[in-house]
Amino acid sequence: MRVAMAYYTRTGKPFYFYRLCKYRNTDELFEFELDLPKVEKIYCDDAFSYDTMYADKAIQGKGAMTNKIENLNSQLRDKISYLARRSKAHAKSIEWLDYRVAIFFNAKNLGLYG
């Protein structure tokens, strides 16, 4: 799954996007990029595909945004039992995982999760 904190509203509130994908490669990232609004900066880890795709826009490494991204990842694992590692509640199908993740991000974007 790819998660991007790609857009900030006029009030400065982040608006989250996600896309489920089978493989972590440049082709999947390109498909995801087509769905996102255009931004000036991309905060990401040191994965090769991000550097290839975004070049100068990619800001890689540790920083304040890394903490926000890791916090989002932690919230995903806490709120969606399908994403907990080594649990009996793992997703049985990609459809159900997509439903659960969509519900999470809708609630997140509405401000129901901190």
N, CA, C and O atoms as a GROMACS GRO file, in nm:
protein
  456
    1MET      N    1   0.085  -0.116   0.000
    1MET     CA    2   0.000   0.000   0.000
    1MET      C    3   0.090   0.123   0.000
    1MET      O    4   0.190   0.129   0.072
    2ARG      N    5   0.053   0.218  -0.080
    2ARG     CA    6   0.123   0.346  -0.081
    2ARG      C    7   0.035   0.448  -0.013
    2ARG      O    8  -0.086   0.455  -0.038
    3VAL      N    9   0.093   0.527   0.073
    3VAL     CA   10   0.020   0.633   0.141
    3VAL      C   11   0.095   0.762   0.115
    3VAL      O   12   0.218   0.766   0.126
    4ALA      N   13   0.023   0.867   0.081
    4ALA     CA   14   0.088   0.996   0.058
    4ALA      C   15   0.014   1.105   0.131
    4ALA      O   16  -0.108   1.115   0.124
    5MET      N   17   0.088   1.188   0.201
    5MET     CA   18   0.033   1.307   0.260
    5MET      C   19   0.064   1.416   0.158
    5MET      O   20   0.159   1.493   0.176
    6ALA      N   21  -0.015   1.423   0.051
    6ALA     CA   22   0.025   1.499  -0.066
    6ALA      C   23  -0.037   1.637  -0.076
    6ALA      O   24   0.010   1.718  -0.156
    7TYR      N   25  -0.138   1.665   0.001
    7TYR     CA   26  -0.209   1.790  -0.021
    7TYR      C   27  -0.247   1.853   0.111
    7TYR      O   28  -0.295   1.784   0.202
    8TYR      N   29  -0.226   1.982   0.124
    8TYR     CA   30  -0.269   2.055   0.242
    8TYR      C   31  -0.379   2.152   0.200
    8TYR      O   32  -0.366   2.221   0.098
    9THR      N   33  -0.486   2.157   0.277
    9THR     CA   34  -0.595   2.248   0.246
    9THR      C   35  -0.553   2.392   0.275
    9THR      O   36  -0.443   2.416   0.326
   10ARG      N   37  -0.639   2.487   0.242
   10ARG     CA   38  -0.608   2.628   0.266
   10ARG      C   39  -0.586   2.658   0.413
   10ARG      O   40  -0.513   2.751   0.448
   11THR      N   41  -0.650   2.581   0.499
   11THR     CA   42  -0.635   2.602   0.643
   11THR      C   43  -0.512   2.533   0.699
   11THR      O   44  -0.484   2.543   0.819
   12GLY      N   45  -0.437   2.463   0.615
   12GLY     CA   46  -0.316   2.395   0.659
   12GLY      C   47  -0.338   2.254   0.708
   12GLY      O   48  -0.245   2.192   0.760
   13LYS      N   49  -0.459   2.201   0.692
   13LYS     CA   50  -0.490   2.065   0.735
   13LYS      C   51  -0.448   1.966   0.626
   13LYS      O   52  -0.479   1.986   0.509
   14PRO      N   53  -0.377   1.860   0.663
   14PRO     CA   54  -0.337   1.761   0.562
   14PRO      C   55  -0.456   1.681   0.511
   14PRO      O   56  -0.548   1.650   0.588
   15PHE      N   57  -0.455   1.649   0.384
   15PHE     CA   58  -0.556   1.564   0.322
   15PHE      C   59  -0.483   1.441   0.271
   15PHE      O   60  -0.391   1.453   0.190
   16TYR      N   61  -0.524   1.325   0.317
   16TYR     CA   62  -0.449   1.202   0.290
   16TYR      C   63  -0.506   1.126   0.172
   16TYR      O   64  -0.627   1.121   0.150
   17PHE      N   65  -0.416   1.067   0.095
   17PHE     CA   66  -0.451   0.983  -0.019
   17PHE      C   67  -0.387   0.846   0.003
   17PHE      O   68  -0.285   0.835   0.072
   18TYR      N   69  -0.445   0.744  -0.055
   18TYR     CA   70  -0.381   0.613  -0.050
   18TYR      C   71  -0.412   0.537  -0.178
   18TYR      O   72  -0.504   0.572  -0.252
   19ARG      N   73  -0.335   0.435  -0.203
   19ARG     CA   74  -0.359   0.345  -0.315
   19ARG      C   75  -0.304   0.209  -0.276
   19ARG      O   76  -0.189   0.198  -0.233
   20LEU      N   77  -0.385   0.107  -0.290
   20LEU     CA   78  -0.337  -0.029  -0.267
   20LEU      C   79  -0.271  -0.079  -0.395
   20LEU      O   80  -0.324  -0.061  -0.504
   21CYS      N   81  -0.157  -0.140  -0.380
   21CYS     CA   82  -0.089  -0.194  -0.497
   21CYS      C   83  -0.024  -0.327  -0.459
   21CYS      O   84   0.010  -0.351  -0.343
   22LYS      N   85  -0.007  -0.410  -0.558
   22LYS     CA   86   0.048  -0.542  -0.533
   22LYS      C   87   0.200  -0.540  -0.519
   22LYS      O   88   0.257  -0.615  -0.440
   23TYR      N   89   0.265  -0.454  -0.597
   23TYR     CA   90   0.411  -0.449  -0.597
   23TYR      C   91   0.459  -0.308  -0.565
   23TYR      O   92   0.391  -0.210  -0.595
   24ARG      N   93   0.576  -0.299  -0.504
   24ARG     CA   94   0.638  -0.168  -0.479
   24ARG      C   95   0.741  -0.143  -0.588
   24ARG      O   96   0.858  -0.178  -0.574
   25ASN      N   97   0.695  -0.081  -0.697
   25ASN     CA   98   0.786  -0.051  -0.805
   25ASN      C   99   0.749   0.083  -0.868
   25ASN      O  100   0.650   0.146  -0.830
   26THR      N  101   0.828   0.127  -0.963
   26THR     CA  102   0.809   0.257  -1.026
   26THR      C  103   0.680   0.263  -1.105
   26THR      O  104   0.615   0.368  -1.109
   27ASP      N  105   0.640   0.155  -1.168
   27ASP     CA  106   0.516   0.155  -1.246
   27ASP      C  107   0.394   0.181  -1.157
   27ASP      O  108   0.307   0.260  -1.192
   28GLU      N  109   0.388   0.114  -1.042
   28GLU     CA  110   0.278   0.136  -0.948
   28GLU      C  111   0.280   0.280  -0.895
   28GLU      O  112   0.175   0.342  -0.879
   29LEU      N  113   0.399   0.331  -0.868
   29LEU     CA  114   0.412   0.467  -0.820
   29LEU      C  115   0.366   0.567  -0.926
   29LEU      O  116   0.303   0.668  -0.893
   30PHE      N  117   0.397   0.540  -1.051
   30PHE     CA  118   0.353   0.627  -1.160
   30PHE      C  119   0.200   0.630  -1.168
   30PHE      O  120   0.142   0.737  -1.187
   31GLU      N  121   0.136   0.515  -1.155
   31GLU     CA  122  -0.011   0.508  -1.156
   31GLU      C  123  -0.069   0.589  -1.040
   31GLU      O  124  -0.168   0.660  -1.057
   32PHE      N  125  -0.007   0.580  -0.924
   32PHE     CA  126  -0.052   0.655  -0.807
   32PHE      C  127  -0.035   0.805  -0.830
   32PHE      O  128  -0.121   0.885  -0.793
   33GLU      N  129   0.075   0.843  -0.890
   33GLU     CA  130   0.105   0.984  -0.918
   33GLU      C  131  -0.002   1.048  -1.005
   33GLU      O  132  -0.034   1.166  -0.987
   34LEU      N  133  -0.059   0.973  -1.098
   34LEU     CA  134  -0.162   1.028  -1.185
   34LEU      C  135  -0.287   1.069  -1.109
   34LEU      O  136  -0.359   1.159  -1.152
   35ASP      N  137  -0.314   1.005  -0.995
   35ASP     CA  138  -0.433   1.035  -0.915
   35ASP      C  139  -0.413   1.150  -0.817
   35ASP      O  140  -0.511   1.203  -0.764
   36LEU      N  141  -0.290   1.189  -0.793
   36LEU     CA  142  -0.261   1.290  -0.691
   36LEU      C  143  -0.263   1.431  -0.749
   36LEU      O  144  -0.234   1.451  -0.867
   37PRO      N  145  -0.297   1.531  -0.665
   37PRO     CA  146  -0.280   1.669  -0.711
   37PRO      C  147  -0.131   1.701  -0.723
   37PRO      O  148  -0.048   1.635  -0.660
   38LYS      N  149  -0.098   1.798  -0.802
   38LYS     CA  150   0.043   1.836  -0.821
   38LYS      C  151   0.095   1.908  -0.697
   38LYS      O  152   0.030   1.998  -0.645
   39VAL      N  153   0.212   1.868  -0.652
   39VAL     CA  154   0.273   1.927  -0.532
   39VAL      C  155   0.418   1.965  -0.561
   39VAL      O  156   0.477   1.920  -0.659
   40GLU      N  157   0.473   2.049  -0.474
   40GLU     CA  158   0.610   2.094  -0.491
   40GLU      C  159   0.711   2.005  -0.420
   40GLU      O  160   0.826   1.995  -0.464
   41LYS      N  161   0.670   1.939  -0.310
   41LYS     CA  162   0.760   1.855  -0.233
   41LYS      C  163   0.695   1.722  -0.205
   41LYS      O  164   0.574   1.713  -0.186
   42ILE      N  165   0.776   1.619  -0.203
   42ILE     CA  166   0.732   1.485  -0.166
   42ILE      C  167   0.824   1.437  -0.054
   42ILE      O  168   0.946   1.432  -0.072
   43TYR      N  169   0.767   1.403   0.061
   43TYR     CA  170   0.846   1.350   0.173
   43TYR      C  171   0.837   1.199   0.167
   43TYR      O  172   0.728   1.142   0.165
   44CYS      N  173   0.952   1.133   0.164
   44CYS     CA  174   0.952   0.989   0.146
   44CYS      C  175   1.079   0.928   0.208
   44CYS      O  176   1.168   0.999   0.255
   45ASP      N  177   1.082   0.795   0.206
   45ASP     CA  178   1.202   0.727   0.254
   45ASP      C  179   1.303   0.717   0.140
   45ASP      O  180   1.284   0.778   0.035
   46ASP      N  181   1.407   0.641   0.160
   46ASP     CA  182   1.515   0.635   0.061
   46ASP      C  183   1.493   0.529  -0.047
   46ASP      O  184   1.589   0.481  -0.106
   47ALA      N  185   1.368   0.493  -0.074
   47ALA     CA  186   1.340   0.392  -0.176
   47ALA      C  187   1.380   0.443  -0.315
   47ALA      O  188   1.361   0.561  -0.347
   48PHE      N  189   1.435   0.356  -0.394
   48PHE     CA  190   1.484   0.390  -0.527
   48PHE      C  191   1.372   0.446  -0.615
   48PHE      O  192   1.395   0.541  -0.690
   49SER      N  193   1.252   0.390  -0.605
   49SER     CA  194   1.143   0.432  -0.694
   49SER      C  195   1.104   0.578  -0.670
   49SER      O  196   1.067   0.647  -0.765
   50TYR      N  197   1.110   0.626  -0.547
   50TYR     CA  198   1.076   0.766  -0.519
   50TYR      C  199   1.178   0.859  -0.584
   50TYR      O  200   1.142   0.959  -0.644
   51ASP      N  201   1.304   0.826  -0.570
   51ASP     CA  202   1.409   0.908  -0.627
   51ASP      C  203   1.398   0.911  -0.779
   51ASP      O  204   1.419   1.015  -0.841
   52THR      N  205   1.366   0.798  -0.839
   52THR     CA  206   1.350   0.788  -0.983
   52THR      C  207   1.230   0.870  -1.031
   52THR      O  208   1.238   0.940  -1.131
   53MET      N  209   1.121   0.860  -0.959
   53MET     CA  210   0.996   0.923  -0.999
   53MET      C  211   0.995   1.074  -0.977
   53MET      O  212   0.952   1.149  -1.064
   54TYR      N  213   1.043   1.118  -0.861
   54TYR     CA  214   1.027   1.258  -0.823
   54TYR      C  215   1.152   1.342  -0.832
   54TYR      O  216   1.143   1.465  -0.833
   55ALA      N  217   1.267   1.282  -0.839
   55ALA     CA  218   1.396   1.352  -0.855
   55ALA      C  219   1.412   1.466  -0.756
   55ALA      O  220   1.428   1.442  -0.636
   56ASP      N  221   1.408   1.590  -0.803
   56ASP     CA  222   1.434   1.707  -0.718
   56ASP      C  223   1.324   1.735  -0.616
   56ASP      O  224   1.350   1.798  -0.514
   57LYS      N  225   1.202   1.689  -0.642
   57LYS     CA  226   1.092   1.714  -0.549
   57LYS      C  227   1.098   1.623  -0.427
   57LYS      O  228   1.039   1.654  -0.324
   58ALA      N  229   1.168   1.511  -0.438
   58ALA     CA  230   1.173   1.412  -0.329
   58ALA      C  231   1.267   1.460  -0.219
   58ALA      O  232   1.385   1.484  -0.242
   59ILE      N  233   1.213   1.472  -0.099
   59ILE     CA  234   1.292   1.507   0.018
   59ILE      C  235   1.304   1.380   0.100
   59ILE      O  236   1.207   1.333   0.159
   60GLN      N  237   1.424   1.325   0.103
   60GLN     CA  238   1.446   1.196   0.168
   60GLN      C  239   1.530   1.214   0.292
   60GLN      O  240   1.614   1.305   0.301
   61GLY      N  241   1.508   1.127   0.387
   61GLY     CA  242   1.585   1.130   0.509
   61GLY      C  243   1.498   1.158   0.631
   61GLY      O  244   1.376   1.170   0.620
   62LYS      N  245   1.562   1.170   0.746
   62LYS     CA  246   1.490   1.191   0.872
   62LYS      C  247   1.457   1.339   0.889
   62LYS      O  248   1.531   1.427   0.844
   63GLY      N  249   1.346   1.364   0.955
   63GLY     CA  250   1.305   1.501   0.982
   63GLY      C  251   1.167   1.501   1.046
   63GLY      O  252   1.115   1.396   1.083
   64ALA      N  253   1.108   1.619   1.058
   64ALA     CA  254   0.977   1.634   1.120
   64ALA      C  255   0.870   1.558   1.042
   64ALA      O  256   0.780   1.498   1.102
   65MET      N  257   0.879   1.560   0.908
   65MET     CA  258   0.778   1.489   0.828
   65MET      C  259   0.791   1.338   0.846
   65MET      O  260   0.691   1.266   0.837
   66THR      N  261   0.910   1.288   0.870
   66THR     CA  262   0.927   1.145   0.894
   66THR      C  263   0.848   1.104   1.016
   66THR      O  264   0.784   0.998   1.016
   67ASN      N  265   0.850   1.186   1.120
   67ASN     CA  266   0.772   1.154   1.241
   67ASN      C  267   0.624   1.151   1.211
   67ASN      O  268   0.552   1.065   1.262
   68LYS      N  269   0.574   1.244   1.129
   68LYS     CA  270   0.432   1.246   1.094
   68LYS      C  271   0.394   1.123   1.013
   68LYS      O  272   0.287   1.065   1.034
   69ILE      N  273   0.480   1.082   0.922
   69ILE     CA  274   0.454   0.964   0.840
   69ILE      C  275   0.454   0.839   0.927
   69ILE      O  276   0.367   0.753   0.912
   70GLU      N  277   0.552   0.827   1.016
   70GLU     CA  278   0.557   0.712   1.105
   70GLU      C  279   0.436   0.710   1.200
   70GLU      O  280   0.385   0.603   1.232
   71ASN      N  281   0.390   0.828   1.244
   71ASN     CA  282   0.272   0.837   1.326
   71ASN      C  283   0.149   0.786   1.250
   71ASN      O  284   0.067   0.713   1.305
   72LEU      N  285   0.138   0.824   1.123
   72LEU     CA  286   0.027   0.776   1.040
   72LEU      C  287   0.033   0.625   1.025
   72LEU      O  288  -0.069   0.558   1.035
   73ASN      N  289   0.152   0.570   1.001
   73ASN     CA  290   0.167   0.426   0.989
   73ASN      C  291   0.125   0.355   1.118
   73ASN      O  292   0.059   0.251   1.114
   74SER      N  293   0.162   0.412   1.231
   74SER     CA  294   0.124   0.355   1.360
   74SER      C  295  -0.028   0.358   1.379
   74SER      O  296  -0.087   0.261   1.427
   75GLN      N  297  -0.091   0.470   1.342
   75GLN     CA  298  -0.236   0.480   1.353
   75GLN      C  299  -0.305   0.377   1.263
   75GLN      O  300  -0.406   0.318   1.302
   76LEU      N  301  -0.252   0.357   1.144
   76LEU     CA  302  -0.309   0.257   1.053
   76LEU      C  303  -0.306   0.119   1.118
   76LEU      O  304  -0.406   0.046   1.115
   77ARG      N  305  -0.192   0.082   1.176
   77ARG     CA  306  -0.182  -0.051   1.239
   77ARG      C  307  -0.271  -0.061   1.362
   77ARG      O  308  -0.325  -0.168   1.389
   78ASP      N  309  -0.287   0.049   1.438
   78ASP     CA  310  -0.372   0.047   1.557
   78ASP      C  311  -0.520   0.038   1.523
   78ASP      O  312  -0.593  -0.037   1.588
   79LYS      N  313  -0.564   0.112   1.422
   79LYS     CA  314  -0.707   0.121   1.391
   79LYS      C  315  -0.757   0.011   1.298
   79LYS      O  316  -0.875  -0.022   1.299
   80ILE      N  317  -0.667  -0.047   1.219
   80ILE     CA  318  -0.707  -0.150   1.123
   80ILE      C  319  -0.638  -0.280   1.160
   80ILE      O  320  -0.518  -0.298   1.138
   81SER      N  321  -0.716  -0.370   1.218
   81SER     CA  322  -0.657  -0.496   1.265
   81SER      C  323  -0.597  -0.577   1.151
   81SER      O  324  -0.509  -0.660   1.173
   82TYR      N  325  -0.644  -0.555   1.028
   82TYR     CA  326  -0.590  -0.626   0.912
   82TYR      C  327  -0.441  -0.598   0.893
   82TYR      O  328  -0.369  -0.681   0.838
   83LEU      N  329  -0.397  -0.482   0.938
   83LEU     CA  330  -0.259  -0.442   0.915
   83LEU      C  331  -0.165  -0.475   1.030
   83LEU      O  332  -0.045  -0.453   1.021
   84ALA      N  333  -0.220  -0.526   1.139
   84ALA     CA  334  -0.136  -0.566   1.251
   84ALA      C  335  -0.050  -0.683   1.208
   84ALA      O  336  -0.098  -0.776   1.143
   85ARG      N  337   0.073  -0.678   1.243
   85ARG     CA  338   0.164  -0.785   1.201
   85ARG      C  339   0.135  -0.915   1.275
   85ARG      O  340   0.110  -0.915   1.395
   86ARG      N  341   0.138  -1.024   1.201
   86ARG     CA  342   0.122  -1.158   1.257
   86ARG      C  343  -0.004  -1.172   1.342
   86ARG      O  344   0.002  -1.218   1.456
   87SER      N  345  -0.116  -1.132   1.287
   87SER     CA  346  -0.240  -1.146   1.363
   87SER      C  347  -0.336  -1.238   1.289
   87SER      O  348  -0.322  -1.261   1.169
   88LYS      N  349  -0.433  -1.291   1.362
   88LYS     CA  350  -0.536  -1.375   1.300
   88LYS      C  351  -0.631  -1.293   1.215
   88LYS      O  352  -0.703  -1.348   1.131
   89ALA      N  353  -0.633  -1.163   1.236
   89ALA     CA  354  -0.729  -1.075   1.168
   89ALA      C  355  -0.676  -1.021   1.036
   89ALA      O  356  -0.724  -0.919   0.988
   90HIS      N  357  -0.578  -1.089   0.976
   90HIS     CA  358  -0.524  -1.038   0.851
   90HIS      C  359  -0.632  -1.036   0.742
   90HIS      O  360  -0.730  -1.111   0.749
   91ALA      N  361  -0.614  -0.950   0.644
   91ALA     CA  362  -0.713  -0.935   0.537
   91ALA      C  363  -0.721  -1.062   0.454
   91ALA      O  364  -0.620  -1.116   0.408
   92LYS      N  365  -0.842  -1.110   0.436
   92LYS     CA  366  -0.863  -1.230   0.356
   92LYS      C  367  -0.869  -1.197   0.207
   92LYS      O  368  -0.843  -1.282   0.122
   93SER      N  369  -0.905  -1.072   0.177
   93SER     CA  370  -0.911  -1.029   0.037
   93SER      C  371  -0.869  -0.883   0.026
   93SER      O  372  -0.876  -0.807   0.123
   94ILE      N  373  -0.826  -0.846  -0.092
   94ILE     CA  374  -0.783  -0.709  -0.117
   94ILE      C  375  -0.902  -0.614  -0.108
   94ILE      O  376  -0.886  -0.499  -0.069
   95GLU      N  377  -1.022  -0.662  -0.144
   95GLU     CA  378  -1.142  -0.577  -0.137
   95GLU      C  379  -1.172  -0.534   0.005
   95GLU      O  380  -1.198  -0.416   0.030
   96TRP      N  381  -1.168  -0.628   0.098
   96TRP     CA  382  -1.198  -0.593   0.237
   96TRP      C  383  -1.091  -0.503   0.296
   96TRP      O  384  -1.122  -0.413   0.374
   97LEU      N  385  -0.968  -0.526   0.259
   97LEU     CA  386  -0.861  -0.437   0.305
   97LEU      C  387  -0.885  -0.296   0.251
   97LEU      O  388  -0.869  -0.198   0.323
   98ASP      N  389  -0.922  -0.287   0.123
   98ASP     CA  390  -0.950  -0.157   0.062
   98ASP      C  391  -1.065  -0.087   0.135
   98ASP      O  392  -1.057   0.034   0.160
   99TYR      N  393  -1.171  -0.160   0.170
   99TYR     CA  394  -1.284  -0.100   0.243
   99TYR      C  395  -1.237  -0.045   0.378
   99TYR      O  396  -1.270   0.068   0.413
  100ARG      N  397  -1.162  -0.123   0.450
  100ARG     CA  398  -1.116  -0.080   0.584
  100ARG      C  399  -1.024   0.042   0.576
  100ARG      O  400  -1.035   0.134   0.656
  101VAL      N  401  -0.934   0.041   0.479
  101VAL     CA  402  -0.841   0.153   0.464
  101VAL      C  403  -0.917   0.278   0.420
  101VAL      O  404  -0.887   0.388   0.465
  102ALA      N  405  -1.015   0.262   0.331
  102ALA     CA  406  -1.096   0.376   0.286
  102ALA      C  407  -1.172   0.438   0.404
  102ALA      O  408  -1.178   0.560   0.416
  103ILE      N  409  -1.229   0.356   0.489
  103ILE     CA  410  -1.300   0.406   0.607
  103ILE      C  411  -1.204   0.482   0.698
  103ILE      O  412  -1.237   0.590   0.748
  104PHE      N  413  -1.086   0.426   0.718
  104PHE     CA  414  -0.986   0.494   0.801
  104PHE      C  415  -0.951   0.632   0.745
  104PHE      O  416  -0.954   0.731   0.819
  105PHE      N  417  -0.920   0.639   0.616
  105PHE     CA  418  -0.878   0.767   0.558
  105PHE      C  419  -0.992   0.867   0.550
  105PHE      O  420  -0.969   0.987   0.563
  106ASN      N  421  -1.114   0.820   0.530
  106ASN     CA  422  -1.228   0.913   0.535
  106ASN      C  423  -1.240   0.974   0.675
  106ASN      O  424  -1.258   1.095   0.688
  107ALA      N  425  -1.229   0.892   0.777
  107ALA     CA  426  -1.236   0.942   0.914
  107ALA      C  427  -1.118   1.035   0.944
  107ALA      O  428  -1.135   1.138   1.009
  108LYS      N  429  -1.001   0.998   0.896
  108LYS     CA  430  -0.881   1.080   0.917
  108LYS      C  431  -0.897   1.217   0.851
  108LYS      O  432  -0.865   1.320   0.911
  109ASN      N  433  -0.948   1.218   0.727
  109ASN     CA  434  -0.965   1.343   0.655
  109ASN      C  435  -1.075   1.431   0.716
  109ASN      O  436  -1.071   1.554   0.705
  110LEU      N  437  -1.174   1.367   0.781
  110LEU     CA  438  -1.280   1.442   0.848
  110LEU      C  439  -1.238   1.490   0.987
  110LEU      O  440  -1.311   1.566   1.051
  111GLY      N  441  -1.122   1.446   1.033
  111GLY     CA  442  -1.072   1.490   1.163
  111GLY      C  443  -1.120   1.406   1.279
  111GLY      O  444  -1.109   1.448   1.394
  112LEU      N  445  -1.173   1.287   1.252
  112LEU     CA  446  -1.221   1.200   1.359
  112LEU      C  447  -1.107   1.131   1.432
  112LEU      O  448  -1.121   1.095   1.549
  113TYR      N  449  -0.994   1.111   1.364
  113TYR     CA  450  -0.874   1.056   1.428
  113TYR      C  451  -0.773   1.170   1.437
  113TYR      O  452  -0.755   1.246   1.342
  114GLY      N  453  -0.707   1.179   1.552
  114GLY     CA  454  -0.612   1.288   1.575
  114GLY      C  455  -0.494   1.291   1.492
  114GLY      O  456  -0.410   1.381   1.506
   0.00000   0.00000   0.00000
